[in-house]
Amino acid sequence: MSNRNTFSGTLGFVLAAAGSAVGLGNIWRFPYLAAKDGGGIFLVMYITLALTFGFTLLVTEVSIGRKTHLGPLAAYEKIHKKWKWMGTVASVIPFLILPYYCVIGGWVLKYAIVFVTGNGVKAAGEGFFDAFVGGIFEPLICTLVFIVLTSLVVLLGVKKGIEGICRILMPILFLLVIGIAVFSLTLRSGEGASARTGIEGFLLYVVPDVSGMRLKDFLIVMMDAMGQLFYSISICMGILIAYGSYLPDESNLMKSVSRIEICDTVFAFLAGVMIIPAVYVFMGREGMSHGPGLMFEALPKVFADMGPVGNWLGAAFFIMVFFAALTSSISILEAIISGLTDKFKITRRKATFLDACVALVLAVIICLGYNLLYFDFKLPNGVYAQILDVFDYAANNILMPSLGIATCILIGWVVYPKVVIDEATKNGEHFHRRRLYILMIKVIAPLMLFVILLSAFGVFGR
């Protein structure tokens, strides 16, 4: 323990964990799900689940990390020897996610460069995104740069690298997202009866729309909100165990968890305020149905329609997204590195180099999945996928819910919730949601995770 890296304190941990949580899931996925699922209905559902389901797994993983002072590969074994296999699963998940996350990070880098150099109008052209990802060398170069930047930060260690970069980038991120969100609300297009304003788009985002909703639709919103929590707060990925292992024993764990919840929820909400009003103003309601293509295909068109100011706004937006993607990819790599260094006693430098090399090889295969290795594969949930989607499906739809279920069983029924509660309150902190936590970890959370797992196999049609 004496030679193990630690954060400088609670603030360093919260900034790093928030940096992990605030990533592409908030900016790319949250707004289009909110637009698709009735705006305010999705928001209410997401916040409710964040305070119950998300809180339960968040405090569990941070507590496991701090109690064991080990990365995910070795932490579960220390909690219970017969459950050490969970450490392998918890390490495989970030191992699968890192390559394709860096590929998408490379896409963001490309768009940031395009807008910063004043060529944002080109990004709005028809087929720009498809031509870029369908190319061979440019996506690979952007991905390589992103992997190198991620690896360099992790090489610097916990305090100088991860905490240091998050102390710089997180305040910048929040200032950028607030500034763009406020500007988005001031937008207006058209005249008279055909006029559309940013405020109208904001109301579409926050006001619940239950018209025509059936029970099945409500359940779909709940499933989307639960799935979004995996992306948003980095649960069931080994990240929070790794970061928790660096949290000093004297830090207030419960207060830290609450701050992470707040940071993630506020940022996700503001991401919607940035994107949905702007898309509504320039593309109407139909523009909000672009789904995953919203960020790379719809938004550049919105920025182009704004005139000269649009290029500057687009540059600020994609720089912000790049920073968010970078802080998240750093946490994904660190989840792997912490496990390797703890389990096999190798140096941080060697572990980082090895995993970066493997991630690069896999990232090359994923990039080529849009050209030389292109194929269409129908997943069990009915979605047609390329290589990147297969990686994402395996990690997010299968392994993460499975790990979550196993974690609930281990803590809820094998070692019992007292293990987590005692760790979270060992400095005299109050566990204000104690009864809720016990009910969630033992019964409700594993059932919800099981439903998510079933949906991955197409049990619940949409």
ZIFEN-V354182 format. One record per residue. N is the residue number from 1. RES is the residue in three letters. SS is DSSP state (A for helix, B for strand, O for the rest). PHI is phi in degrees with one decimal (none if undefined). NEAR is the number of other C-alpha atoms within 12 Angstrom. Layout:
BEGIN
n:N res:RES ss:SS phi:PHI near:NEAR
n:N res:RES ss:SS phi:PHI near:NEAR
END
This chain:
BEGIN
n:1 res:MET ss:O phi:none near:16
n:2 res:SER ss:O phi:-65.3 near:8
n:3 res:ASN ss:O phi:-96.3 near:8
n:4 res:ARG ss:O phi:-81.7 near:25
n:5 res:ASN ss:O phi:-61.3 near:33
n:6 res:THR ss:O phi:-141.8 near:34
n:7 res:PHE ss:O phi:-72.0 near:34
n:8 res:SER ss:O phi:-69.4 near:24
n:9 res:GLY ss:O phi:171.3 near:25
n:10 res:THR ss:A phi:-60.8 near:30
n:11 res:LEU ss:A phi:-61.1 near:28
n:12 res:GLY ss:A phi:-60.7 near:34
n:13 res:PHE ss:A phi:-64.1 near:43
n:14 res:VAL ss:A phi:-63.1 near:41
n:15 res:LEU ss:A phi:-64.1 near:41
n:16 res:ALA ss:A phi:-67.3 near:54
n:17 res:ALA ss:A phi:-66.1 near:55
n:18 res:ALA ss:A phi:-66.4 near:48
n:19 res:GLY ss:A phi:-61.9 near:50
n:20 res:SER ss:A phi:-67.4 near:47
n:21 res:ALA ss:A phi:-68.8 near:49
n:22 res:VAL ss:O phi:-83.2 near:53
n:23 res:GLY ss:O phi:-146.2 near:45
n:24 res:LEU ss:A phi:-62.5 near:43
n:25 res:GLY ss:A phi:-61.1 near:40
n:26 res:ASN ss:A phi:-71.0 near:46
n:27 res:ILE ss:A phi:-85.5 near:45
n:28 res:TRP ss:A phi:-88.1 near:40
n:29 res:ARG ss:A phi:-94.4 near:35
n:30 res:PHE ss:A phi:-58.6 near:46
n:31 res:PRO ss:A phi:-61.7 near:47
n:32 res:TYR ss:A phi:-73.4 near:44
n:33 res:LEU ss:A phi:-68.8 near:44
n:34 res:ALA ss:A phi:-61.8 near:43
n:35 res:ALA ss:A phi:-65.0 near:43
n:36 res:LYS ss:A phi:-71.5 near:34
n:37 res:ASP ss:O phi:-104.2 near:38
n:38 res:GLY ss:O phi:82.4 near:35
n:39 res:GLY ss:B phi:59.7 near:35
n:40 res:GLY ss:A phi:-59.7 near:28
n:41 res:ILE ss:A phi:-60.7 near:32
n:42 res:PHE ss:A phi:-64.5 near:43
n:43 res:LEU ss:A phi:-61.5 near:40
n:44 res:VAL ss:A phi:-61.4 near:26
n:45 res:MET ss:A phi:-64.2 near:34
n:46 res:TYR ss:A phi:-63.6 near:39
n:47 res:ILE ss:A phi:-63.4 near:28
n:48 res:THR ss:A phi:-60.7 near:20
n:49 res:LEU ss:A phi:-69.4 near:34
n:50 res:ALA ss:A phi:-62.7 near:40
n:51 res:LEU ss:A phi:-81.0 near:31
n:52 res:THR ss:A phi:-120.2 near:30
n:53 res:PHE ss:A phi:-62.0 near:42
n:54 res:GLY ss:A phi:-64.9 near:45
n:55 res:PHE ss:A phi:-57.7 near:43
n:56 res:THR ss:A phi:-60.2 near:46
n:57 res:LEU ss:A phi:-74.9 near:51
n:58 res:LEU ss:A phi:-64.1 near:50
n:59 res:VAL ss:A phi:-68.3 near:53
n:60 res:THR ss:A phi:-64.7 near:46
n:61 res:GLU ss:A phi:-70.5 near:50
n:62 res:VAL ss:A phi:-62.7 near:51
n:63 res:SER ss:A phi:-66.2 near:46
n:64 res:ILE ss:A phi:-60.7 near:47
n:65 res:GLY ss:A phi:-62.7 near:42
n:66 res:ARG ss:A phi:-71.7 near:43
n:67 res:LYS ss:A phi:-64.3 near:37
n:68 res:THR ss:A phi:-91.4 near:34
n:69 res:HIS ss:O phi:53.9 near:38
n:70 res:LEU ss:O phi:-135.3 near:44
n:71 res:GLY ss:O phi:-70.7 near:47
n:72 res:PRO ss:A phi:-60.2 near:53
n:73 res:LEU ss:A phi:-63.4 near:43
n:74 res:ALA ss:A phi:-111.6 near:39
n:75 res:ALA ss:A phi:-64.6 near:43
n:76 res:TYR ss:A phi:-63.9 near:41
n:77 res:GLU ss:A phi:-62.8 near:25
n:78 res:LYS ss:A phi:-71.1 near:26
n:79 res:ILE ss:A phi:-70.0 near:33
n:80 res:HIS ss:O phi:-160.6 near:23
n:81 res:LYS ss:A phi:-58.3 near:16
n:82 res:LYS ss:A phi:-73.2 near:14
n:83 res:TRP ss:A phi:-109.5 near:26
n:84 res:LYS ss:O phi:-66.9 near:24
n:85 res:TRP ss:A phi:-59.8 near:24
n:86 res:MET ss:A phi:-63.5 near:36
n:87 res:GLY ss:A phi:-63.6 near:42
n:88 res:THR ss:A phi:-64.9 near:28
n:89 res:VAL ss:A phi:-61.9 near:35
n:90 res:ALA ss:A phi:-64.1 near:46
n:91 res:SER ss:A phi:-91.9 near:42
n:92 res:VAL ss:A phi:-67.1 near:36
n:93 res:ILE ss:A phi:-59.1 near:41
n:94 res:PRO ss:A phi:-65.2 near:46
n:95 res:PHE ss:A phi:-62.2 near:42
n:96 res:LEU ss:A phi:-78.2 near:40
n:97 res:ILE ss:A phi:-75.0 near:44
n:98 res:LEU ss:A phi:-52.9 near:47
n:99 res:PRO ss:A phi:-59.9 near:42
n:100 res:TYR ss:A phi:-76.7 near:44
n:101 res:TYR ss:A phi:-65.3 near:45
n:102 res:CYS ss:A phi:-70.0 near:49
n:103 res:VAL ss:A phi:-62.6 near:44
n:104 res:ILE ss:A phi:-65.9 near:45
n:105 res:GLY ss:A phi:-59.5 near:46
n:106 res:GLY ss:A phi:-64.5 near:41
n:107 res:TRP ss:A phi:-60.8 near:42
n:108 res:VAL ss:A phi:-61.5 near:42
n:109 res:LEU ss:A phi:-59.7 near:37
n:110 res:LYS ss:A phi:-58.7 near:37
n:111 res:TYR ss:A phi:-66.8 near:42
n:112 res:ALA ss:A phi:-61.6 near:32
n:113 res:ILE ss:A phi:-63.3 near:26
n:114 res:VAL ss:A phi:-58.9 near:28
n:115 res:PHE ss:A phi:-74.3 near:31
n:116 res:VAL ss:A phi:-63.1 near:23
n:117 res:THR ss:O phi:-84.9 near:18
n:118 res:GLY ss:O phi:81.6 near:24
n:119 res:ASN ss:O phi:-111.1 near:24
n:120 res:GLY ss:A phi:-58.7 near:38
n:121 res:VAL ss:A phi:-60.9 near:31
n:122 res:LYS ss:A phi:-61.8 near:25
n:123 res:ALA ss:A phi:-65.3 near:39
n:124 res:ALA ss:O phi:-85.5 near:30
n:125 res:GLY ss:O phi:-67.6 near:23
n:126 res:GLU ss:O phi:-61.5 near:16
n:127 res:GLY ss:O phi:82.1 near:17
n:128 res:PHE ss:A phi:-60.6 near:24
n:129 res:PHE ss:A phi:-63.8 near:30
n:130 res:ASP ss:A phi:-63.1 near:20
n:131 res:ALA ss:A phi:-65.5 near:20
n:132 res:PHE ss:A phi:-68.3 near:32
n:133 res:VAL ss:A phi:-68.5 near:34
n:134 res:GLY ss:A phi:-80.3 near:23
n:135 res:GLY ss:O phi:-74.1 near:23
n:136 res:ILE ss:O phi:-102.9 near:24
n:137 res:PHE ss:A phi:-85.7 near:20
n:138 res:GLU ss:A phi:-63.3 near:23
n:139 res:PRO ss:A phi:-60.0 near:37
n:140 res:LEU ss:A phi:-66.2 near:37
n:141 res:ILE ss:A phi:-65.3 near:26
n:142 res:CYS ss:A phi:-63.3 near:33
n:143 res:THR ss:A phi:-64.5 near:41
n:144 res:LEU ss:A phi:-59.1 near:35
n:145 res:VAL ss:A phi:-59.7 near:27
n:146 res:PHE ss:A phi:-65.3 near:39
n:147 res:ILE ss:A phi:-64.5 near:43
n:148 res:VAL ss:A phi:-63.4 near:28
n:149 res:LEU ss:A phi:-61.0 near:31
n:150 res:THR ss:A phi:-60.1 near:42
n:151 res:SER ss:A phi:-65.9 near:39
n:152 res:LEU ss:A phi:-62.5 near:27
n:153 res:VAL ss:A phi:-65.5 near:31
n:154 res:VAL ss:A phi:-64.9 near:41
n:155 res:LEU ss:A phi:-60.9 near:29
n:156 res:LEU ss:O phi:-71.4 near:22
n:157 res:GLY ss:O phi:98.9 near:30
n:158 res:VAL ss:A phi:-74.0 near:38
n:159 res:LYS ss:A phi:-73.8 near:28
n:160 res:LYS ss:A phi:-71.9 near:22
n:161 res:GLY ss:A phi:-89.1 near:29
n:162 res:ILE ss:A phi:-64.2 near:46
n:163 res:GLU ss:A phi:-65.7 near:39
n:164 res:GLY ss:A phi:-60.7 near:26
n:165 res:ILE ss:A phi:-69.3 near:34
n:166 res:CYS ss:A phi:-70.3 near:39
n:167 res:ARG ss:A phi:-64.4 near:28
n:168 res:ILE ss:A phi:-86.8 near:22
n:169 res:LEU ss:A phi:-77.2 near:31
n:170 res:MET ss:A phi:-62.6 near:39
n:171 res:PRO ss:A phi:-60.5 near:23
n:172 res:ILE ss:A phi:-62.2 near:23
n:173 res:LEU ss:A phi:-57.4 near:37
n:174 res:PHE ss:A phi:-67.2 near:34
n:175 res:LEU ss:A phi:-64.9 near:19
n:176 res:LEU ss:A phi:-65.0 near:30
n:177 res:VAL ss:A phi:-67.3 near:36
n:178 res:ILE ss:A phi:-66.2 near:27
n:179 res:GLY ss:A phi:-61.4 near:22
n:180 res:ILE ss:A phi:-67.7 near:37
n:181 res:ALA ss:A phi:-63.5 near:33
n:182 res:VAL ss:A phi:-63.2 near:24
n:183 res:PHE ss:A phi:-61.6 near:28
n:184 res:SER ss:A phi:-59.4 near:39
n:185 res:LEU ss:A phi:-69.7 near:31
n:186 res:THR ss:O phi:-88.9 near:22
n:187 res:LEU ss:O phi:-70.7 near:34
n:188 res:ARG ss:B phi:-156.1 near:28
n:189 res:SER ss:B phi:-142.2 near:28
n:190 res:GLY ss:O phi:77.5 near:16
n:191 res:GLU ss:O phi:-133.5 near:10
n:192 res:GLY ss:A phi:62.1 near:9
n:193 res:ALA ss:A phi:-67.7 near:8
n:194 res:SER ss:A phi:-90.6 near:12
n:195 res:ALA ss:O phi:-68.1 near:19
n:196 res:ARG ss:B phi:-129.0 near:28
n:197 res:THR ss:B phi:-122.9 near:30
n:198 res:GLY ss:A phi:-63.1 near:33
n:199 res:ILE ss:A phi:-63.8 near:29
n:200 res:GLU ss:A phi:-62.9 near:27
n:201 res:GLY ss:A phi:-64.7 near:37
n:202 res:PHE ss:A phi:-62.7 near:38
n:203 res:LEU ss:A phi:-65.2 near:23
n:204 res:LEU ss:A phi:-61.7 near:37
n:205 res:TYR ss:A phi:-75.6 near:41
n:206 res:VAL ss:A phi:-101.2 near:28
n:207 res:VAL ss:O phi:-84.3 near:22
n:208 res:PRO ss:B phi:-59.1 near:24
n:209 res:ASP ss:O phi:-117.9 near:25
n:210 res:VAL ss:O phi:-103.3 near:18
n:211 res:SER ss:O phi:-63.2 near:13
n:212 res:GLY ss:O phi:76.3 near:11
n:213 res:MET ss:O phi:-77.0 near:16
n:214 res:ARG ss:O phi:-104.9 near:12
n:215 res:LEU ss:A phi:-57.7 near:11
n:216 res:LYS ss:A phi:-61.3 near:14
n:217 res:ASP ss:A phi:-64.3 near:23
n:218 res:PHE ss:A phi:-62.3 near:24
n:219 res:LEU ss:A phi:-66.2 near:24
n:220 res:ILE ss:A phi:-64.7 near:27
n:221 res:VAL ss:A phi:-60.3 near:34
n:222 res:MET ss:A phi:-63.1 near:33
n:223 res:MET ss:A phi:-64.4 near:33
n:224 res:ASP ss:A phi:-62.9 near:38
n:225 res:ALA ss:A phi:-66.0 near:42
n:226 res:MET ss:A phi:-64.6 near:42
n:227 res:GLY ss:A phi:-61.8 near:41
n:228 res:GLN ss:A phi:-63.6 near:42
n:229 res:LEU ss:A phi:-60.7 near:47
n:230 res:PHE ss:A phi:-59.8 near:47
n:231 res:TYR ss:A phi:-68.3 near:40
n:232 res:SER ss:A phi:-76.6 near:48
n:233 res:ILE ss:A phi:-108.8 near:52
n:234 res:SER ss:O phi:62.2 near:51
n:235 res:ILE ss:O phi:-82.5 near:48
n:236 res:CYS ss:O phi:59.6 near:48
n:237 res:MET ss:O phi:-128.9 near:53
n:238 res:GLY ss:O phi:81.8 near:55
n:239 res:ILE ss:A phi:-66.1 near:54
n:240 res:LEU ss:A phi:-70.1 near:51
n:241 res:ILE ss:A phi:-67.4 near:46
n:242 res:ALA ss:A phi:-61.0 near:55
n:243 res:TYR ss:A phi:-67.0 near:59
n:244 res:GLY ss:A phi:-62.1 near:50
n:245 res:SER ss:A phi:-68.5 near:41
n:246 res:TYR ss:O phi:-97.5 near:46
n:247 res:LEU ss:O phi:-79.9 near:46
n:248 res:PRO ss:O phi:-57.9 near:31
n:249 res:ASP ss:O phi:-59.2 near:28
n:250 res:GLU ss:O phi:-82.3 near:23
n:251 res:SER ss:O phi:-73.3 near:32
n:252 res:ASN ss:O phi:-81.7 near:31
n:253 res:LEU ss:A phi:-66.4 near:44
n:254 res:MET ss:A phi:-63.6 near:37
n:255 res:LYS ss:A phi:-65.8 near:26
n:256 res:SER ss:A phi:-63.0 near:35
n:257 res:VAL ss:A phi:-61.3 near:40
n:258 res:SER ss:A phi:-61.7 near:30
n:259 res:ARG ss:A phi:-67.4 near:29
n:260 res:ILE ss:A phi:-64.6 near:39
n:261 res:GLU ss:A phi:-57.2 near:39
n:262 res:ILE ss:A phi:-65.1 near:27
n:263 res:CYS ss:A phi:-58.0 near:32
n:264 res:ASP ss:A phi:-63.9 near:46
n:265 res:THR ss:A phi:-65.7 near:36
n:266 res:VAL ss:A phi:-63.2 near:29
n:267 res:PHE ss:A phi:-65.7 near:39
n:268 res:ALA ss:A phi:-61.1 near:45
n:269 res:PHE ss:A phi:-62.1 near:39
n:270 res:LEU ss:A phi:-65.5 near:37
n:271 res:ALA ss:A phi:-61.0 near:46
n:272 res:GLY ss:A phi:-66.7 near:48
n:273 res:VAL ss:A phi:-66.0 near:43
n:274 res:MET ss:A phi:-63.5 near:47
n:275 res:ILE ss:A phi:-94.3 near:53
n:276 res:ILE ss:A phi:-65.1 near:53
n:277 res:PRO ss:A phi:-60.1 near:44
n:278 res:ALA ss:A phi:-64.6 near:50
n:279 res:VAL ss:A phi:-64.1 near:47
n:280 res:TYR ss:A phi:-62.6 near:41
n:281 res:VAL ss:A phi:-59.3 near:38
n:282 res:PHE ss:A phi:-99.5 near:35
n:283 res:MET ss:A phi:-130.2 near:33
n:284 res:GLY ss:A phi:72.2 near:28
n:285 res:ARG ss:A phi:-61.1 near:24
n:286 res:GLU ss:A phi:-64.3 near:18
n:287 res:GLY ss:A phi:-66.8 near:28
n:288 res:MET ss:O phi:-84.4 near:37
n:289 res:SER ss:O phi:-103.8 near:25
n:290 res:HIS ss:O phi:-74.8 near:27
n:291 res:GLY ss:A phi:63.4 near:24
n:292 res:PRO ss:A phi:-59.1 near:24
n:293 res:GLY ss:A phi:-79.6 near:21
n:294 res:LEU ss:A phi:-56.5 near:34
n:295 res:MET ss:O phi:-75.6 near:43
n:296 res:PHE ss:O phi:-93.5 near:40
n:297 res:GLU ss:O phi:-117.6 near:35
n:298 res:ALA ss:A phi:-76.9 near:37
n:299 res:LEU ss:A phi:-61.6 near:47
n:300 res:PRO ss:A phi:-56.8 near:42
n:301 res:LYS ss:A phi:-67.1 near:33
n:302 res:VAL ss:A phi:-63.0 near:41
n:303 res:PHE ss:A phi:-62.7 near:41
n:304 res:ALA ss:A phi:-64.7 near:31
n:305 res:ASP ss:A phi:-70.1 near:28
n:306 res:MET ss:O phi:-79.6 near:28
n:307 res:GLY ss:O phi:85.0 near:18
n:308 res:PRO ss:A phi:-55.1 near:18
n:309 res:VAL ss:A phi:-66.1 near:21
n:310 res:GLY ss:A phi:-63.3 near:33
n:311 res:ASN ss:A phi:-67.0 near:33
n:312 res:TRP ss:A phi:-66.4 near:27
n:313 res:LEU ss:A phi:-66.0 near:36
n:314 res:GLY ss:A phi:-63.0 near:45
n:315 res:ALA ss:A phi:-63.3 near:35
n:316 res:ALA ss:A phi:-62.1 near:36
n:317 res:PHE ss:A phi:-63.5 near:44
n:318 res:PHE ss:A phi:-74.2 near:42
n:319 res:ILE ss:A phi:-64.2 near:31
n:320 res:MET ss:A phi:-61.2 near:39
n:321 res:VAL ss:A phi:-63.6 near:44
n:322 res:PHE ss:A phi:-62.5 near:41
n:323 res:PHE ss:A phi:-60.2 near:39
n:324 res:ALA ss:A phi:-63.4 near:49
n:325 res:ALA ss:A phi:-65.1 near:45
n:326 res:LEU ss:A phi:-66.5 near:48
n:327 res:THR ss:A phi:-63.0 near:46
n:328 res:SER ss:A phi:-73.6 near:49
n:329 res:SER ss:A phi:-65.8 near:52
n:330 res:ILE ss:A phi:-60.4 near:53
n:331 res:SER ss:A phi:-68.0 near:51
n:332 res:ILE ss:A phi:-64.9 near:54
n:333 res:LEU ss:A phi:-65.0 near:53
n:334 res:GLU ss:A phi:-63.9 near:54
n:335 res:ALA ss:A phi:-60.6 near:54
n:336 res:ILE ss:A phi:-73.8 near:50
n:337 res:ILE ss:A phi:-63.2 near:45
n:338 res:SER ss:A phi:-60.9 near:51
n:339 res:GLY ss:A phi:-67.6 near:43
n:340 res:LEU ss:A phi:-65.9 near:34
n:341 res:THR ss:A phi:-68.7 near:28
n:342 res:ASP ss:A phi:-74.1 near:31
n:343 res:LYS ss:A phi:-77.6 near:26
n:344 res:PHE ss:A phi:-108.4 near:18
n:345 res:LYS ss:O phi:56.7 near:18
n:346 res:ILE ss:O phi:-95.6 near:17
n:347 res:THR ss:O phi:-73.0 near:20
n:348 res:ARG ss:A phi:-60.3 near:31
n:349 res:ARG ss:A phi:-62.9 near:23
n:350 res:LYS ss:A phi:-66.1 near:20
n:351 res:ALA ss:A phi:-63.2 near:28
n:352 res:THR ss:A phi:-65.8 near:36
n:353 res:PHE ss:A phi:-62.4 near:25
n:354 res:LEU ss:A phi:-62.0 near:23
n:355 res:ASP ss:A phi:-71.2 near:38
n:356 res:ALA ss:A phi:-62.7 near:38
n:357 res:CYS ss:A phi:-65.0 near:22
n:358 res:VAL ss:A phi:-64.6 near:22
n:359 res:ALA ss:A phi:-60.8 near:36
n:360 res:LEU ss:A phi:-65.4 near:35
n:361 res:VAL ss:A phi:-60.2 near:24
n:362 res:LEU ss:A phi:-65.9 near:30
n:363 res:ALA ss:A phi:-65.4 near:39
n:364 res:VAL ss:A phi:-61.5 near:34
n:365 res:ILE ss:A phi:-61.7 near:28
n:366 res:ILE ss:A phi:-65.6 near:39
n:367 res:CYS ss:A phi:-61.0 near:41
n:368 res:LEU ss:A phi:-70.9 near:29
n:369 res:GLY ss:O phi:-66.5 near:30
n:370 res:TYR ss:O phi:-102.8 near:30
n:371 res:ASN ss:O phi:-144.6 near:24
n:372 res:LEU ss:O phi:-65.2 near:18
n:373 res:LEU ss:O phi:-108.5 near:18
n:374 res:TYR ss:O phi:-64.4 near:21
n:375 res:PHE ss:O phi:-156.8 near:18
n:376 res:ASP ss:O phi:-114.0 near:18
n:377 res:PHE ss:B phi:-125.7 near:18
n:378 res:LYS ss:B phi:-85.8 near:17
n:379 res:LEU ss:O phi:-77.9 near:23
n:380 res:PRO ss:O phi:-57.0 near:22
n:381 res:ASN ss:O phi:-86.3 near:25
n:382 res:GLY ss:O phi:91.6 near:18
n:383 res:VAL ss:O phi:-86.5 near:20
n:384 res:TYR ss:B phi:-84.2 near:16
n:385 res:ALA ss:B phi:-131.8 near:23
n:386 res:GLN ss:O phi:-104.3 near:26
n:387 res:ILE ss:A phi:-59.5 near:32
n:388 res:LEU ss:A phi:-58.9 near:36
n:389 res:ASP ss:A phi:-66.5 near:33
n:390 res:VAL ss:A phi:-66.6 near:28
n:391 res:PHE ss:A phi:-59.6 near:31
n:392 res:ASP ss:A phi:-63.3 near:30
n:393 res:TYR ss:A phi:-63.2 near:33
n:394 res:ALA ss:A phi:-62.7 near:29
n:395 res:ALA ss:A phi:-75.6 near:35
n:396 res:ASN ss:A phi:-83.9 near:39
n:397 res:ASN ss:A phi:-94.6 near:38
n:398 res:ILE ss:A phi:-110.6 near:35
n:399 res:LEU ss:A phi:-70.6 near:36
n:400 res:MET ss:A phi:-66.0 near:40
n:401 res:PRO ss:A phi:-62.3 near:39
n:402 res:SER ss:A phi:-63.5 near:33
n:403 res:LEU ss:A phi:-64.3 near:40
n:404 res:GLY ss:A phi:-62.0 near:45
n:405 res:ILE ss:A phi:-61.9 near:33
n:406 res:ALA ss:A phi:-62.7 near:32
n:407 res:THR ss:A phi:-63.2 near:48
n:408 res:CYS ss:A phi:-63.8 near:40
n:409 res:ILE ss:A phi:-66.8 near:31
n:410 res:LEU ss:A phi:-60.1 near:33
n:411 res:ILE ss:A phi:-77.6 near:37
n:412 res:GLY ss:A phi:-76.8 near:30
n:413 res:TRP ss:A phi:-126.7 near:20
n:414 res:VAL ss:A phi:-101.8 near:20
n:415 res:VAL ss:O phi:-98.7 near:24
n:416 res:TYR ss:O phi:76.0 near:23
n:417 res:PRO ss:O phi:-58.7 near:33
n:418 res:LYS ss:A phi:-56.7 near:26
n:419 res:VAL ss:A phi:-59.2 near:27
n:420 res:VAL ss:A phi:-73.3 near:37
n:421 res:ILE ss:A phi:-61.1 near:36
n:422 res:ASP ss:A phi:-63.8 near:24
n:423 res:GLU ss:A phi:-67.0 near:33
n:424 res:ALA ss:A phi:-71.1 near:40
n:425 res:THR ss:O phi:-120.8 near:27
n:426 res:LYS ss:O phi:-70.5 near:22
n:427 res:ASN ss:O phi:-101.4 near:18
n:428 res:GLY ss:O phi:91.1 near:17
n:429 res:GLU ss:O phi:-67.5 near:20
n:430 res:HIS ss:O phi:-94.1 near:17
n:431 res:PHE ss:O phi:-98.4 near:28
n:432 res:HIS ss:O phi:-65.6 near:17
n:433 res:ARG ss:O phi:-109.6 near:23
n:434 res:ARG ss:A phi:-58.7 near:24
n:435 res:ARG ss:A phi:-63.8 near:16
n:436 res:LEU ss:A phi:-61.2 near:22
n:437 res:TYR ss:A phi:-59.2 near:33
n:438 res:ILE ss:A phi:-62.4 near:33
n:439 res:LEU ss:A phi:-63.6 near:23
n:440 res:MET ss:A phi:-67.1 near:33
n:441 res:ILE ss:A phi:-69.5 near:43
n:442 res:LYS ss:A phi:-87.3 near:32
n:443 res:VAL ss:A phi:-127.9 near:23
n:444 res:ILE ss:A phi:-69.7 near:26
n:445 res:ALA ss:A phi:-60.2 near:38
n:446 res:PRO ss:A phi:-62.7 near:31
n:447 res:LEU ss:A phi:-66.4 near:23
n:448 res:MET ss:A phi:-64.0 near:31
n:449 res:LEU ss:A phi:-65.6 near:40
n:450 res:PHE ss:A phi:-64.6 near:30
n:451 res:VAL ss:A phi:-63.9 near:29
n:452 res:ILE ss:A phi:-60.5 near:36
n:453 res:LEU ss:A phi:-64.3 near:32
n:454 res:LEU ss:A phi:-62.9 near:21
n:455 res:SER ss:A phi:-64.0 near:30
n:456 res:ALA ss:A phi:-65.6 near:32
n:457 res:PHE ss:O phi:-100.5 near:21
n:458 res:GLY ss:O phi:77.7 near:19
n:459 res:VAL ss:O phi:-66.4 near:15
n:460 res:PHE ss:O phi:-105.6 near:20
n:461 res:GLY ss:O phi:-74.9 near:17
n:462 res:ARG ss:O phi:-117.5 near:17
END
